Amino acid sequence: MMSTGAATTSSEVSAETRKFLPWLVAVALFMENLDATIVNTAVPTMAANLGVQPLSLKGVLTSYTLALAVFIPISGWMADRFGTRRVFKLAVILFMAGSFFCGLAPNVPLLVAARILQGIGGAMMTPVGRLALLRAFPRSELLRTMNYVIIPALLGPLLGPFAGGLIVHWLSWRMIFFVNIPLALVGLWMIERYMPDFRDADVAPLDRAGFVLFGAGIALLSYVLEVFGEHSLAPGPIVFLLVISLLLLAAYGWHAQRDDAPLLKLDLLKVRTFRVAVIGGFVTRLGFGGMPFLLPLLYQIGLGYPAWKAGLLTMPQALAAMGMKLISAPILKRLGHRTILIGNTVLLGLTMMVFTQIGPATPEWGILWLSLAQGFFASLQFTAMNSLVYADVSDRDASKAGSIASTAQQLSLSFGVAFGSLFAGYFLGHVNQSDAAQAVPALHKAFFALGTITIVSSLTFWGLRSGDGSSISKHTARGRRIDVAIEGDAAAAVGK
């Protein structure tokens, strides 16, 4: 058992702690990634119960990922400043409290507020857990430990949609949030026994100005995307808010160039492969990010499937992600990052377009095969993008690069859901969104639009060279193995 006094050093970590610490991080990862997907299949049921249109619940999904994006950059600083045990415990408590209030929320605004609280907790769990593992284990054991821990991150998206469908079919949708509470209690018990208390006495002061500028700019931009197309604001105020959000983000960019320890080190974007991976990944996820939100609407509203069956139809994507993890390294070694990211992006967009052919007459086995194919292409895509992030970044800047990449991933997820909802809402017009005859054609057009964005995003990868990423993929030069960060594998698993 770890003491609760002074900070822990790597040499003081006991064999018992090294045995159970991966389990603790695994529980947190499972809880976080389960919650990222379990809500999707519950959206139609939640909308009916809360008396709103299904597309109006996009904020329930985007608020969670937006909170992750805003608070991930300060999670590492908090762990260094206050200790991994204290911050990890705070993260689990916030996540549990957010889950509890989500289950009690009587309306959409309070549900969104509770999801933000969940997201703040989730933003600290994964980075702080990974930091604890990095300091508790020698480098020679780290890859094996990370691969062991990542399994729950893949199981969460596999079980989430199906579990969410079963819960709303047999119980109240509120139970999808209450299931987190016993998991969180187990996590808190394990933290007291097995979480080391690593700290950094020389941590730089927090970039408070950068945090305010970046957080406010991103939050305001997300709000603009939320209200755009719903006619809740006139065009004038929307344009005004858009300009303010862009000015805030520009001010952060100016600030980051002048601060010695900025929240996000934007100078890393001068590294060509890192810049292409982050920007290309962001644009690609804008297209693909809306699919997990729209597909359950097609299955439940358009095809009339019960929630549990809609969740079952999404499971092949997660299964394919797990299978692709086993073969992605040899594929990248054979073809290289440039070829994969140009060609596979197009294939991913085409599979999204094929969903325009899914209708009431489509056999279920056809949907399963299409879902499996999309899972393979998505997993390879995100594994390639996530690994390219670290190809030419120095070890000293690896954690800073990871913070930028993780933030960009979560932002693109949030904006991707908003884009998907905007397209579907535009094609639906003012009709009843629960009318299958109207919903199916509109969703088909939205899939086509999102697929087009994904295909066009392949152009961003033309800036790569044939040897780029070889230090990771071994495509043209001997190098280290492909070691994808925890967030990367988790992102691939849920189609990020």
Phi, psi and omega in degrees: 000139180279144175286162182254015183267248186290167180297150181269143171255161183302323182289342182270356181288123184281164177297325179295319178295317179295334179286320188257343179301316176301325177296320180297312179296324179297319178299316180296317179297317180298315181298316182293315183283333172297316184289336180290340185240341187292337183284332190306310184285349180270353187303311180300318179294317178297319180298317179296320181290325181271355176073037179231169176285147182305319182293341179290346180271007178300330179296334178294326178276314186289329181296325179294309181290328177295318177298321175302313183297320184286323189260346176303317183300335182261357183294318179295319178298317180298319180296317179294323185280316187251352179102142184296324183293313183296316182289321179295320177296317178300319180300314181293322179295315179297319180296318179294317179297317177299318178297318180297314181289330174299317181293337181263350189302127180272348182210173185294314181302318179290328176295319178296318179299319179292325177294325176297317177299318175301315182296323178298316177296316180296327181297333181267337186294305186293309181298320181289321176298318178295320179299318179298318178295319180300324184270340183272335186245143173293155183304327182295337181255356191291316183297316178299319180293316180297318179296326178292317183291330187289342182304313177298328178297331177275329179288328180302306177294334178292315185270335187305302182299319180292316179298318178298320178295318178296318182297312183287340178284321185256334185231188176284147178299338181295338180292339179294338176267325182292338180295341179288336189295310177297324177297318180294321179296320175298318179298318179296321177296319181290327179299316181298329185264324195233000180270116176294160182249072179283140176218169177231110184292339184255023182295139180289157178299150179293137176282080185294316180298317179296320179297317180294314181296311182293311182298315180294319180296315180292317180298318181292320178296319177297320178297320178300316178294329179294313187273341181296129179090351179259000175060023176275346174226149176288160181302324182301305178299326179296314179297319179299313180295323178298315180297317180298317180297318179292324177294320178297317180292323176295321178296323176295318178301319177295317180296318184296331180287342186248349181268140181289330180225073184289160179303311175235125184278089186291344177300337180296339179292350174288340175285117191301311182295324177294317180298315180295318181297317183287311183290314178298318178296322179297312182293319179299317181289336175301322179282309186284335187298337180278346185296315180299337178277320186276328183299316176299330177292321177296315184291318187272312182278314184285316184259350177076019179285148172293162185300321182294324179287324176299319176295322180297324182290342178268348183298325179302331178298314180291322177298318178296323178297320178293320179292319180295331179302330182282335186241359184294323181298310178295328177295315179294324178296322183284317189255334181086160184295319184298310181298316180297311187288336175279308184286318184291329177298319178295316179297321178297315178297322179294321178295326176296321179292329180297334177296348174292345180266359180278121180215186182303333182272355182286127178293149183295328179295329177294319178295319180298316179294321179294319177297321178296315180298317180296323178297320178297310182296319181295317181297315178297320181300310186282331173296317179295315181293316184292325180284327179296335179308321187262006188299314186238019178267136181293157178301327180296326183259006185299316182293323178293321177295320178297323179295316179296314182296317180295319178297316179296323178299312183292322178296316181293328174297312181298312181291329178297317176298318179297318179296314179301318179293322179297315179297312181297318179296322179296315182286334177284326183072225184255016182281170177291120184289347179267005179272113184301321182297328178271326187290318186298309179299322180294317179294323176301316179294324178295319177299319180296318180294316179294322177296323178296316178301318181296316180297316180297328181296343178298337180297332181293339183268359176290345177284355177280158175250163187299330182267359182296136180083004184294334179294342179256314186275343186064025184294315181235351181215154179286136182199196182277162183290164180284108181246100183273137180297161181305315182297325182296312180295319178296321179296317179298325182295326181259010178076038181273000000 
